[in-house]
Each structure stands twice: as structure tokens, then as C-alpha cells.
């Protein structure tokens, strides 16, 4: 596995935890050095994933952890268009 693929897989753990609503795992990942603003190839962040999945507890945790609400998806300039929390 090359480094780029490994980085993508590791970053995907943060996005997946946000999408699944796993605040405990998110906290562990952030405490171990992951960025609250990690993105995938589509510029999706954990905050996007939590909003899209209506994971209010994760949204709150990510915001309190310093998630950048100004980061936008390539398809939209407004994160909160996608948030149904």
C-alpha cells in the first residue's frame, strides 16, 4: 500500500466515525492527532458527514473541537444547506 492510499484510509476513519455518530471514536482519533478538518478527495469533512447523516451529537462535538464551518463541499458554498439537524 503506498503512502497516499494509507493516508486516505486513515483519514476515512474520522469521516466514517462522524457519519456513524461515534463521538467516542471521534474523540479518540482527534486525541491521537487527527485533524477535525480532515477531508477526502471530494473535500468532505467530518462536519459535512455528521450533518449529512443528521448526527447532532457529532456536529456539536466537532464544532466544540474546532471544526471549520467555512470549509465547503465542491458542490456547495454553504455547509448548512446540507445540515438537517
PDB file of N, CA, C and O in Angstrom:
ATOM      1  N   UNK A   1       0.857  -1.167   0.000  1.00  0.00           N
ATOM      2  CA  UNK A   1       0.000   0.000   0.000  1.00  0.00           C
ATOM      3  C   UNK A   1       0.909   1.237   0.000  1.00  0.00           C
ATOM      4  O   UNK A   1       1.809   1.352   0.832  1.00  0.00           O
ATOM      5  N   UNK A   2       0.667   2.153  -0.933  1.00  0.00           N
ATOM      6  CA  UNK A   2       1.514   3.344  -0.957  1.00  0.00           C
ATOM      7  C   UNK A   2       1.032   4.360   0.070  1.00  0.00           C
ATOM      8  O   UNK A   2      -0.056   4.222   0.630  1.00  0.00           O
ATOM      9  N   UNK A   3       1.852   5.381   0.314  1.00  0.00           N
ATOM     10  CA  UNK A   3       1.572   6.354   1.373  1.00  0.00           C
ATOM     11  C   UNK A   3       0.274   7.117   1.144  1.00  0.00           C
ATOM     12  O   UNK A   3      -0.473   7.362   2.091  1.00  0.00           O
ATOM     13  N   UNK A   4      -0.004   7.497  -0.103  1.00  0.00           N
ATOM     14  CA  UNK A   4      -1.214   8.265  -0.390  1.00  0.00           C
ATOM     15  C   UNK A   4      -2.459   7.455  -0.047  1.00  0.00           C
ATOM     16  O   UNK A   4      -3.403   7.987   0.537  1.00  0.00           O
ATOM     17  N   UNK A   5      -2.467   6.189  -0.400  1.00  0.00           N
ATOM     18  CA  UNK A   5      -3.607   5.335  -0.094  1.00  0.00           C
ATOM     19  C   UNK A   5      -3.736   5.163   1.415  1.00  0.00           C
ATOM     20  O   UNK A   5      -4.846   5.199   1.946  1.00  0.00           O
ATOM     21  N   UNK A   6      -2.619   4.978   2.111  1.00  0.00           N
ATOM     22  CA  UNK A   6      -2.647   4.814   3.558  1.00  0.00           C
ATOM     23  C   UNK A   6      -3.217   6.062   4.224  1.00  0.00           C
ATOM     24  O   UNK A   6      -4.039   5.950   5.134  1.00  0.00           O
ATOM     25  N   UNK A   7      -2.797   7.242   3.790  1.00  0.00           N
ATOM     26  CA  UNK A   7      -3.320   8.490   4.344  1.00  0.00           C
ATOM     27  C   UNK A   7      -4.825   8.583   4.105  1.00  0.00           C
ATOM     28  O   UNK A   7      -5.570   8.989   4.997  1.00  0.00           O
ATOM     29  N   UNK A   8      -5.270   8.213   2.917  1.00  0.00           N
ATOM     30  CA  UNK A   8      -6.698   8.266   2.597  1.00  0.00           C
ATOM     31  C   UNK A   8      -7.497   7.324   3.491  1.00  0.00           C
ATOM     32  O   UNK A   8      -8.583   7.683   3.947  1.00  0.00           O
ATOM     33  N   UNK A   9      -6.980   6.131   3.746  1.00  0.00           N
ATOM     34  CA  UNK A   9      -7.673   5.158   4.587  1.00  0.00           C
ATOM     35  C   UNK A   9      -7.739   5.647   6.027  1.00  0.00           C
ATOM     36  O   UNK A   9      -8.788   5.547   6.663  1.00  0.00           O
ATOM     37  N   UNK A  10      -6.639   6.174   6.548  1.00  0.00           N
ATOM     38  CA  UNK A  10      -6.614   6.668   7.917  1.00  0.00           C
ATOM     39  C   UNK A  10      -7.567   7.843   8.071  1.00  0.00           C
ATOM     40  O   UNK A  10      -8.316   7.896   9.046  1.00  0.00           O
ATOM     41  N   UNK A  11      -7.560   8.792   7.129  1.00  0.00           N
ATOM     42  CA  UNK A  11      -8.471   9.931   7.176  1.00  0.00           C
ATOM     43  C   UNK A  11      -9.918   9.511   7.076  1.00  0.00           C
ATOM     44  O   UNK A  11     -10.798  10.157   7.643  1.00  0.00           O
ATOM     45  N   UNK A  12     -10.169   8.440   6.363  1.00  0.00           N
ATOM     46  CA  UNK A  12     -11.530   7.945   6.197  1.00  0.00           C
ATOM     47  C   UNK A  12     -12.111   7.486   7.525  1.00  0.00           C
ATOM     48  O   UNK A  12     -13.330   7.505   7.696  1.00  0.00           O
ATOM     49  N   UNK A  13     -11.267   7.072   8.475  1.00  0.00           N
ATOM     50  CA  UNK A  13     -11.761   6.646   9.786  1.00  0.00           C
ATOM     51  C   UNK A  13     -12.479   7.792  10.490  1.00  0.00           C
ATOM     52  O   UNK A  13     -13.516   7.580  11.118  1.00  0.00           O
ATOM     53  N   UNK A  14     -11.937   9.000  10.391  1.00  0.00           N
ATOM     54  CA  UNK A  14     -12.550  10.163  11.027  1.00  0.00           C
ATOM     55  C   UNK A  14     -13.887  10.471  10.354  1.00  0.00           C
ATOM     56  O   UNK A  14     -14.883  10.724  11.032  1.00  0.00           O
ATOM     57  N   UNK A  15     -13.907  10.448   9.036  1.00  0.00           N
ATOM     58  CA  UNK A  15     -15.145  10.704   8.295  1.00  0.00           C
ATOM     59  C   UNK A  15     -16.200   9.645   8.609  1.00  0.00           C
ATOM     60  O   UNK A  15     -17.373   9.967   8.794  1.00  0.00           O
ATOM     61  N   UNK A  16     -15.783   8.401   8.668  1.00  0.00           N
ATOM     62  CA  UNK A  16     -16.722   7.308   8.959  1.00  0.00           C
ATOM     63  C   UNK A  16     -17.286   7.426  10.368  1.00  0.00           C
ATOM     64  O   UNK A  16     -18.481   7.221  10.578  1.00  0.00           O
ATOM     65  N   UNK A  17     -16.434   7.754  11.335  1.00  0.00           N
ATOM     66  CA  UNK A  17     -16.898   7.899  12.716  1.00  0.00           C
ATOM     67  C   UNK A  17     -17.935   9.013  12.813  1.00  0.00           C
ATOM     68  O   UNK A  17     -18.927   8.876  13.529  1.00  0.00           O
ATOM     69  N   UNK A  18     -17.713  10.110  12.099  1.00  0.00           N
ATOM     70  CA  UNK A  18     -18.671  11.223  12.100  1.00  0.00           C
ATOM     71  C   UNK A  18     -19.990  10.804  11.465  1.00  0.00           C
ATOM     72  O   UNK A  18     -21.065  11.124  11.972  1.00  0.00           O
ATOM     73  N   UNK A  19     -19.896  10.090  10.356  1.00  0.00           N
ATOM     74  CA  UNK A  19     -21.104   9.645   9.660  1.00  0.00           C
ATOM     75  C   UNK A  19     -21.898   8.655  10.507  1.00  0.00           C
ATOM     76  O   UNK A  19     -23.129   8.664  10.490  1.00  0.00           O
ATOM     77  N   UNK A  20     -21.194   7.805  11.244  1.00  0.00           N
ATOM     78  CA  UNK A  20     -21.856   6.788  12.063  1.00  0.00           C
ATOM     79  C   UNK A  20     -22.317   7.323  13.418  1.00  0.00           C
ATOM     80  O   UNK A  20     -23.032   6.637  14.148  1.00  0.00           O
ATOM     81  N   UNK A  21     -21.911   8.540  13.751  1.00  0.00           N
ATOM     82  CA  UNK A  21     -22.324   9.119  15.026  1.00  0.00           C
ATOM     83  C   UNK A  21     -21.525   8.626  16.212  1.00  0.00           C
ATOM     84  O   UNK A  21     -22.016   8.656  17.341  1.00  0.00           O
ATOM     85  N   UNK A  22     -20.307   8.174  15.982  1.00  0.00           N
ATOM     86  CA  UNK A  22     -19.469   7.600  17.037  1.00  0.00           C
ATOM     87  C   UNK A  22     -18.581   8.679  17.662  1.00  0.00           C
ATOM     88  O   UNK A  22     -17.425   8.845  17.272  1.00  0.00           O
ATOM     89  N   UNK A  23     -19.131   9.407  18.630  1.00  0.00           N
ATOM     90  CA  UNK A  23     -18.411  10.502  19.272  1.00  0.00           C
ATOM     91  C   UNK A  23     -17.190   9.989  20.027  1.00  0.00           C
ATOM     92  O   UNK A  23     -16.150  10.646  20.029  1.00  0.00           O
ATOM     93  N   UNK A  24     -17.299   8.826  20.668  1.00  0.00           N
ATOM     94  CA  UNK A  24     -16.168   8.271  21.419  1.00  0.00           C
ATOM     95  C   UNK A  24     -14.990   8.006  20.482  1.00  0.00           C
ATOM     96  O   UNK A  24     -13.856   8.363  20.802  1.00  0.00           O
ATOM     97  N   UNK A  25     -15.242   7.391  19.339  1.00  0.00           N
ATOM     98  CA  UNK A  25     -14.170   7.134  18.379  1.00  0.00           C
ATOM     99  C   UNK A  25     -13.618   8.437  17.817  1.00  0.00           C
ATOM    100  O   UNK A  25     -12.406   8.577  17.651  1.00  0.00           O
ATOM    101  N   UNK A  26     -14.493   9.389  17.525  1.00  0.00           N
ATOM    102  CA  UNK A  26     -14.027  10.698  17.045  1.00  0.00           C
ATOM    103  C   UNK A  26     -13.070  11.327  18.046  1.00  0.00           C
ATOM    104  O   UNK A  26     -12.013  11.833  17.669  1.00  0.00           O
ATOM    105  N   UNK A  27     -13.439  11.296  19.317  1.00  0.00           N
ATOM    106  CA  UNK A  27     -12.594  11.878  20.349  1.00  0.00           C
ATOM    107  C   UNK A  27     -11.253  11.159  20.411  1.00  0.00           C
ATOM    108  O   UNK A  27     -10.216  11.808  20.547  1.00  0.00           O
ATOM    109  N   UNK A  28     -11.251   9.838  20.315  1.00  0.00           N
ATOM    110  CA  UNK A  28     -10.008   9.066  20.324  1.00  0.00           C
ATOM    111  C   UNK A  28      -9.138   9.435  19.125  1.00  0.00           C
ATOM    112  O   UNK A  28      -7.929   9.620  19.267  1.00  0.00           O
ATOM    113  N   UNK A  29      -9.743   9.540  17.958  1.00  0.00           N
ATOM    114  CA  UNK A  29      -8.982   9.864  16.757  1.00  0.00           C
ATOM    115  C   UNK A  29      -8.396  11.274  16.833  1.00  0.00           C
ATOM    116  O   UNK A  29      -7.242  11.488  16.464  1.00  0.00           O
ATOM    117  N   UNK A  30      -9.184  12.227  17.308  1.00  0.00           N
ATOM    118  CA  UNK A  30      -8.686  13.596  17.432  1.00  0.00           C
ATOM    119  C   UNK A  30      -7.588  13.671  18.487  1.00  0.00           C
ATOM    120  O   UNK A  30      -6.595  14.375  18.301  1.00  0.00           O
ATOM    121  N   UNK A  31      -7.762  12.947  19.598  1.00  0.00           N
ATOM    122  CA  UNK A  31      -6.734  12.927  20.642  1.00  0.00           C
ATOM    123  C   UNK A  31      -5.443  12.275  20.172  1.00  0.00           C
ATOM    124  O   UNK A  31      -4.372  12.565  20.705  1.00  0.00           O
ATOM    125  N   UNK A  32      -5.535  11.395  19.179  1.00  0.00           N
ATOM    126  CA  UNK A  32      -4.340  10.728  18.671  1.00  0.00           C
ATOM    127  C   UNK A  32      -3.669  11.508  17.544  1.00  0.00           C
ATOM    128  O   UNK A  32      -2.705  11.033  16.944  1.00  0.00           O
ATOM    129  N   UNK A  33      -4.181  12.708  17.258  1.00  0.00           N
ATOM    130  CA  UNK A  33      -3.501  13.573  16.301  1.00  0.00           C
ATOM    131  C   UNK A  33      -4.203  13.835  14.985  1.00  0.00           C
ATOM    132  O   UNK A  33      -3.693  14.581  14.149  1.00  0.00           O
ATOM    133  N   UNK A  34      -5.353  13.239  14.790  1.00  0.00           N
ATOM    134  CA  UNK A  34      -6.091  13.511  13.557  1.00  0.00           C
ATOM    135  C   UNK A  34      -6.674  14.912  13.591  1.00  0.00           C
ATOM    136  O   UNK A  34      -6.969  15.443  14.662  1.00  0.00           O
ATOM    137  N   UNK A  35      -6.838  15.500  12.439  1.00  0.00           N
ATOM    138  CA  UNK A  35      -7.399  16.844  12.344  1.00  0.00           C
ATOM    139  C   UNK A  35      -8.918  16.772  12.289  1.00  0.00           C
ATOM    140  O   UNK A  35      -9.491  15.908  11.624  1.00  0.00           O
ATOM    141  N   UNK A  36      -9.553  17.687  12.992  1.00  0.00           N
ATOM    142  CA  UNK A  36     -11.007  17.793  12.963  1.00  0.00           C
ATOM    143  C   UNK A  36     -11.486  18.222  11.572  1.00  0.00           C
ATOM    144  O   UNK A  36     -12.662  18.070  11.245  1.00  0.00           O
ATOM    145  N   UNK A  37     -10.579  18.754  10.763  1.00  0.00           N
ATOM    146  CA  UNK A  37     -10.928  19.246   9.427  1.00  0.00           C
ATOM    147  C   UNK A  37     -10.360  18.385   8.302  1.00  0.00           C
ATOM    148  O   UNK A  37     -10.191  18.867   7.182  1.00  0.00           O
ATOM    149  N   UNK A  38     -10.064  17.113   8.587  1.00  0.00           N
ATOM    150  CA  UNK A  38      -9.582  16.226   7.533  1.00  0.00           C
ATOM    151  C   UNK A  38     -10.613  16.147   6.415  1.00  0.00           C
ATOM    152  O   UNK A  38     -11.817  16.217   6.660  1.00  0.00           O
ATOM    153  N   UNK A  39     -10.131  16.000   5.200  1.00  0.00           N
ATOM    154  CA  UNK A  39     -11.045  15.900   4.061  1.00  0.00           C
ATOM    155  C   UNK A  39     -10.734  14.668   3.229  1.00  0.00           C
ATOM    156  O   UNK A  39      -9.637  14.113   3.294  1.00  0.00           O
ATOM    157  N   UNK A  40     -11.712  14.255   2.453  1.00  0.00           N
ATOM    158  CA  UNK A  40     -11.462  13.213   1.467  1.00  0.00           C
ATOM    159  C   UNK A  40     -11.228  13.878   0.111  1.00  0.00           C
ATOM    160  O   UNK A  40     -11.051  15.094   0.039  1.00  0.00           O
ATOM    161  N   UNK A  41     -11.225  13.103  -0.940  1.00  0.00           N
ATOM    162  CA  UNK A  41     -10.927  13.635  -2.269  1.00  0.00           C
ATOM    163  C   UNK A  41     -11.999  14.596  -2.785  1.00  0.00           C
ATOM    164  O   UNK A  41     -11.743  15.364  -3.713  1.00  0.00           O
ATOM    165  N   UNK A  42     -13.186  14.562  -2.200  1.00  0.00           N
ATOM    166  CA  UNK A  42     -14.273  15.461  -2.598  1.00  0.00           C
ATOM    167  C   UNK A  42     -14.386  16.669  -1.671  1.00  0.00           C
ATOM    168  O   UNK A  42     -15.374  17.402  -1.720  1.00  0.00           O
ATOM    169  N   UNK A  43     -13.378  16.874  -0.829  1.00  0.00           N
ATOM    170  CA  UNK A  43     -13.362  17.983   0.137  1.00  0.00           C
ATOM    171  C   UNK A  43     -14.442  17.850   1.207  1.00  0.00           C
ATOM    172  O   UNK A  43     -14.868  18.848   1.789  1.00  0.00           O
ATOM    173  N   UNK A  44     -14.879  16.641   1.463  1.00  0.00           N
ATOM    174  CA  UNK A  44     -15.866  16.377   2.510  1.00  0.00           C
ATOM    175  C   UNK A  44     -15.120  16.265   3.841  1.00  0.00           C
ATOM    176  O   UNK A  44     -14.108  15.571   3.939  1.00  0.00           O
ATOM    177  N   UNK A  45     -15.630  16.955   4.860  1.00  0.00           N
ATOM    178  CA  UNK A  45     -15.028  16.929   6.188  1.00  0.00           C
ATOM    179  C   UNK A  45     -15.889  16.092   7.138  1.00  0.00           C
ATOM    180  O   UNK A  45     -17.017  15.738   6.796  1.00  0.00           O
ATOM    181  N   UNK A  46     -15.372  15.775   8.317  1.00  0.00           N
ATOM    182  CA  UNK A  46     -16.211  15.082   9.306  1.00  0.00           C
ATOM    183  C   UNK A  46     -17.478  15.871   9.639  1.00  0.00           C
ATOM    184  O   UNK A  46     -18.533  15.278   9.864  1.00  0.00           O
ATOM    185  N   UNK A  47     -17.384  17.187   9.670  1.00  0.00           N
ATOM    186  CA  UNK A  47     -18.568  18.003   9.950  1.00  0.00           C
ATOM    187  C   UNK A  47     -19.621  17.838   8.849  1.00  0.00           C
ATOM    188  O   UNK A  47     -20.814  17.750   9.138  1.00  0.00           O
ATOM    189  N   UNK A  48     -19.179  17.798   7.597  1.00  0.00           N
ATOM    190  CA  UNK A  48     -20.121  17.538   6.499  1.00  0.00           C
ATOM    191  C   UNK A  48     -20.821  16.197   6.712  1.00  0.00           C
ATOM    192  O   UNK A  48     -22.044  16.096   6.618  1.00  0.00           O
ATOM    193  N   UNK A  49     -20.015  15.166   7.004  1.00  0.00           N
ATOM    194  CA  UNK A  49     -20.575  13.819   7.167  1.00  0.00           C
ATOM    195  C   UNK A  49     -21.592  13.785   8.305  1.00  0.00           C
ATOM    196  O   UNK A  49     -22.668  13.203   8.166  1.00  0.00           O
ATOM    197  N   UNK A  50     -21.245  14.412   9.433  1.00  0.00           N
ATOM    198  CA  UNK A  50     -22.154  14.413  10.576  1.00  0.00           C
ATOM    199  C   UNK A  50     -23.453  15.150  10.239  1.00  0.00           C
ATOM    200  O   UNK A  50     -24.536  14.712  10.625  1.00  0.00           O
ATOM    201  N   UNK A  51     -23.342  16.255   9.527  1.00  0.00           N
ATOM    202  CA  UNK A  51     -24.543  16.999   9.125  1.00  0.00           C
ATOM    203  C   UNK A  51     -25.391  16.200   8.147  1.00  0.00           C
ATOM    204  O   UNK A  51     -26.609  16.112   8.300  1.00  0.00           O
ATOM    205  N   UNK A  52     -24.748  15.621   7.147  1.00  0.00           N
ATOM    206  CA  UNK A  52     -25.486  14.848   6.145  1.00  0.00           C
ATOM    207  C   UNK A  52     -26.218  13.661   6.760  1.00  0.00           C
ATOM    208  O   UNK A  52     -27.280  13.262   6.283  1.00  0.00           O
ATOM    209  N   UNK A  53     -25.636  13.094   7.835  1.00  0.00           N
ATOM    210  CA  UNK A  53     -26.238  11.936   8.494  1.00  0.00           C
ATOM    211  C   UNK A  53     -27.123  12.333   9.676  1.00  0.00           C
ATOM    212  O   UNK A  53     -27.623  11.466  10.392  1.00  0.00           O
ATOM    213  N   UNK A  54     -27.319  13.635   9.883  1.00  0.00           N
ATOM    214  CA  UNK A  54     -28.133  14.149  10.994  1.00  0.00           C
ATOM    215  C   UNK A  54     -27.653  13.633  12.346  1.00  0.00           C
ATOM    216  O   UNK A  54     -28.458  13.230  13.185  1.00  0.00           O
ATOM    217  N   UNK A  55     -26.347  13.648  12.550  1.00  0.00           N
ATOM    218  CA  UNK A  55     -25.729  13.201  13.805  1.00  0.00           C
ATOM    219  C   UNK A  55     -25.448  14.431  14.678  1.00  0.00           C
ATOM    220  O   UNK A  55     -24.315  14.906  14.750  1.00  0.00           O
ATOM    221  N   UNK A  56     -26.483  14.931  15.330  1.00  0.00           N
ATOM    222  CA  UNK A  56     -26.400  16.174  16.090  1.00  0.00           C
ATOM    223  C   UNK A  56     -25.296  16.141  17.151  1.00  0.00           C
ATOM    224  O   UNK A  56     -24.550  17.108  17.302  1.00  0.00           O
ATOM    225  N   UNK A  57     -25.194  15.034  17.882  1.00  0.00           N
ATOM    226  CA  UNK A  57     -24.165  14.944  18.919  1.00  0.00           C
ATOM    227  C   UNK A  57     -22.766  15.075  18.311  1.00  0.00           C
ATOM    228  O   UNK A  57     -21.893  15.719  18.894  1.00  0.00           O
ATOM    229  N   UNK A  58     -22.555  14.474  17.156  1.00  0.00           N
ATOM    230  CA  UNK A  58     -21.259  14.589  16.476  1.00  0.00           C
ATOM    231  C   UNK A  58     -21.047  16.009  15.959  1.00  0.00           C
ATOM    232  O   UNK A  58     -19.939  16.540  16.047  1.00  0.00           O
ATOM    233  N   UNK A  59     -22.090  16.623  15.426  1.00  0.00           N
ATOM    234  CA  UNK A  59     -21.980  18.000  14.950  1.00  0.00           C
ATOM    235  C   UNK A  59     -21.547  18.895  16.103  1.00  0.00           C
ATOM    236  O   UNK A  59     -20.627  19.700  15.959  1.00  0.00           O
ATOM    237  N   UNK A  60     -22.204  18.755  17.237  1.00  0.00           N
ATOM    238  CA  UNK A  60     -21.856  19.565  18.407  1.00  0.00           C
ATOM    239  C   UNK A  60     -20.423  19.308  18.848  1.00  0.00           C
ATOM    240  O   UNK A  60     -19.680  20.251  19.123  1.00  0.00           O
ATOM    241  N   UNK A  61     -20.029  18.038  18.919  1.00  0.00           N
ATOM    242  CA  UNK A  61     -18.672  17.688  19.329  1.00  0.00           C
ATOM    243  C   UNK A  61     -17.635  18.265  18.367  1.00  0.00           C
ATOM    244  O   UNK A  61     -16.630  18.830  18.798  1.00  0.00           O
ATOM    245  N   UNK A  62     -17.879  18.122  17.076  1.00  0.00           N
ATOM    246  CA  UNK A  62     -16.936  18.629  16.077  1.00  0.00           C
ATOM    247  C   UNK A  62     -16.816  20.151  16.144  1.00  0.00           C
ATOM    248  O   UNK A  62     -15.717  20.692  16.026  1.00  0.00           O
ATOM    249  N   UNK A  63     -17.931  20.836  16.331  1.00  0.00           N
ATOM    250  CA  UNK A  63     -17.889  22.298  16.454  1.00  0.00           C
ATOM    251  C   UNK A  63     -17.111  22.716  17.698  1.00  0.00           C
ATOM    252  O   UNK A  63     -16.302  23.643  17.643  1.00  0.00           O
ATOM    253  N   UNK A  64     -17.350  22.040  18.812  1.00  0.00           N
ATOM    254  CA  UNK A  64     -16.615  22.338  20.042  1.00  0.00           C
ATOM    255  C   UNK A  64     -15.128  21.991  19.923  1.00  0.00           C
ATOM    256  O   UNK A  64     -14.293  22.545  20.638  1.00  0.00           O
ATOM    257  N   UNK A  65     -14.814  21.076  19.020  1.00  0.00           N
ATOM    258  CA  UNK A  65     -13.421  20.668  18.792  1.00  0.00           C
ATOM    259  C   UNK A  65     -12.723  21.538  17.762  1.00  0.00           C
ATOM    260  O   UNK A  65     -11.560  21.302  17.438  1.00  0.00           O
ATOM    261  N   UNK A  66     -13.421  22.542  17.244  1.00  0.00           N
ATOM    262  CA  UNK A  66     -12.798  23.494  16.331  1.00  0.00           C
ATOM    263  C   UNK A  66     -13.019  23.244  14.855  1.00  0.00           C
ATOM    264  O   UNK A  66     -12.271  23.761  14.026  1.00  0.00           O
ATOM    265  N   UNK A  67     -14.024  22.468  14.509  1.00  0.00           N
ATOM    266  CA  UNK A  67     -14.309  22.227  13.093  1.00  0.00           C
ATOM    267  C   UNK A  67     -14.573  23.554  12.380  1.00  0.00           C
ATOM    268  O   UNK A  67     -15.260  24.432  12.901  1.00  0.00           O
ATOM    269  N   UNK A  68     -14.022  23.675  11.204  1.00  0.00           N
ATOM    270  CA  UNK A  68     -14.137  24.897  10.412  1.00  0.00           C
ATOM    271  C   UNK A  68     -15.435  24.856   9.603  1.00  0.00           C
ATOM    272  O   UNK A  68     -15.575  24.048   8.684  1.00  0.00           O
ATOM    273  N   UNK A  69     -16.370  25.721   9.946  1.00  0.00           N
ATOM    274  CA  UNK A  69     -17.648  25.753   9.226  1.00  0.00           C
ATOM    275  C   UNK A  69     -17.524  26.454   7.881  1.00  0.00           C
ATOM    276  O   UNK A  69     -18.466  26.433   7.089  1.00  0.00           O
ATOM    277  N   UNK A  70     -16.390  27.069   7.610  1.00  0.00           N
ATOM    278  CA  UNK A  70     -16.186  27.762   6.329  1.00  0.00           C
ATOM    279  C   UNK A  70     -15.726  26.830   5.222  1.00  0.00           C
ATOM    280  O   UNK A  70     -15.770  27.199   4.048  1.00  0.00           O
ATOM    281  N   UNK A  71     -15.286  25.629   5.572  1.00  0.00           N
ATOM    282  CA  UNK A  71     -14.878  24.681   4.536  1.00  0.00           C
ATOM    283  C   UNK A  71     -16.120  24.224   3.798  1.00  0.00           C
ATOM    284  O   UNK A  71     -17.124  23.877   4.419  1.00  0.00           O
ATOM    285  N   UNK A  72     -16.057  24.224   2.487  1.00  0.00           N
ATOM    286  CA  UNK A  72     -17.254  23.884   1.720  1.00  0.00           C
ATOM    287  C   UNK A  72     -17.007  22.695   0.811  1.00  0.00           C
ATOM    288  O   UNK A  72     -15.881  22.420   0.397  1.00  0.00           O
ATOM    289  N   UNK A  73     -18.084  22.005   0.516  1.00  0.00           N
ATOM    290  CA  UNK A  73     -18.047  20.932  -0.466  1.00  0.00           C
ATOM    291  C   UNK A  73     -17.824  21.541  -1.838  1.00  0.00           C
ATOM    292  O   UNK A  73     -18.177  22.696  -2.076  1.00  0.00           O
ATOM    293  N   UNK A  74     -17.250  20.781  -2.724  1.00  0.00           N
ATOM    294  CA  UNK A  74     -17.028  21.282  -4.071  1.00  0.00           C
ATOM    295  C   UNK A  74     -18.340  21.628  -4.769  1.00  0.00           C
ATOM    296  O   UNK A  74     -18.345  22.401  -5.727  1.00  0.00           O
ATOM    297  N   UNK A  75     -19.459  21.060  -4.295  1.00  0.00           N
ATOM    298  CA  UNK A  75     -20.741  21.303  -4.950  1.00  0.00           C
ATOM    299  C   UNK A  75     -21.562  22.398  -4.285  1.00  0.00           C
ATOM    300  O   UNK A  75     -22.630  22.748  -4.787  1.00  0.00           O
ATOM    301  N   UNK A  76     -21.093  22.949  -3.170  1.00  0.00           N
ATOM    302  CA  UNK A  76     -21.879  23.962  -2.467  1.00  0.00           C
ATOM    303  C   UNK A  76     -20.976  24.898  -1.684  1.00  0.00           C
ATOM    304  O   UNK A  76     -19.906  24.501  -1.223  1.00  0.00           O
ATOM    305  N   UNK A  77     -21.406  26.125  -1.537  1.00  0.00           N
ATOM    306  CA  UNK A  77     -20.637  27.068  -0.753  1.00  0.00           C
ATOM    307  C   UNK A  77     -21.137  27.158   0.685  1.00  0.00           C
ATOM    308  O   UNK A  77     -20.555  27.884   1.490  1.00  0.00           O
ATOM    309  N   UNK A  78     -22.199  26.440   1.022  1.00  0.00           N
ATOM    310  CA  UNK A  78     -22.780  26.560   2.348  1.00  0.00           C
ATOM    311  C   UNK A  78     -22.996  25.188   2.977  1.00  0.00           C
ATOM    312  O   UNK A  78     -23.845  24.412   2.539  1.00  0.00           O
ATOM    313  N   UNK A  79     -22.217  24.909   4.004  1.00  0.00           N
ATOM    314  CA  UNK A  79     -22.315  23.632   4.705  1.00  0.00           C
ATOM    315  C   UNK A  79     -23.714  23.404   5.252  1.00  0.00           C
ATOM    316  O   UNK A  79     -24.230  22.288   5.182  1.00  0.00           O
ATOM    317  N   UNK A  80     -24.327  24.434   5.788  1.00  0.00           N
ATOM    318  CA  UNK A  80     -25.584  24.246   6.499  1.00  0.00           C
ATOM    319  C   UNK A  80     -26.774  24.003   5.567  1.00  0.00           C
ATOM    320  O   UNK A  80     -27.870  23.700   6.038  1.00  0.00           O
ATOM    321  N   UNK A  81     -26.574  24.131   4.262  1.00  0.00           N
ATOM    322  CA  UNK A  81     -27.602  23.716   3.312  1.00  0.00           C
ATOM    323  C   UNK A  81     -27.849  22.220   3.480  1.00  0.00           C
ATOM    324  O   UNK A  81     -28.963  21.740   3.275  1.00  0.00           O
ATOM    325  N   UNK A  82     -26.798  21.487   3.855  1.00  0.00           N
ATOM    326  CA  UNK A  82     -26.881  20.032   3.967  1.00  0.00           C
ATOM    327  C   UNK A  82     -27.253  19.559   5.361  1.00  0.00           C
ATOM    328  O   UNK A  82     -27.524  18.374   5.553  1.00  0.00           O
ATOM    329  N   UNK A  83     -27.271  20.446   6.325  1.00  0.00           N
ATOM    330  CA  UNK A  83     -27.491  20.040   7.710  1.00  0.00           C
ATOM    331  C   UNK A  83     -28.972  20.049   8.032  1.00  0.00           C
ATOM    332  O   UNK A  83     -29.630  21.086   7.943  1.00  0.00           O
ATOM    333  N   UNK A  84     -29.491  18.900   8.404  1.00  0.00           N
ATOM    334  CA  UNK A  84     -30.905  18.810   8.767  1.00  0.00           C
ATOM    335  C   UNK A  84     -31.062  18.594  10.269  1.00  0.00           C
ATOM    336  O   UNK A  84     -32.134  18.210  10.736  1.00  0.00           O
ATOM    337  N   UNK A  85     -29.996  18.842  11.019  1.00  0.00           N
ATOM    338  CA  UNK A  85     -30.037  18.637  12.480  1.00  0.00           C
ATOM    339  C   UNK A  85     -30.908  19.674  13.141  1.00  0.00           C
ATOM    340  O   UNK A  85     -31.062  19.662  14.363  1.00  0.00           O
TER     341      UNK A  85
END
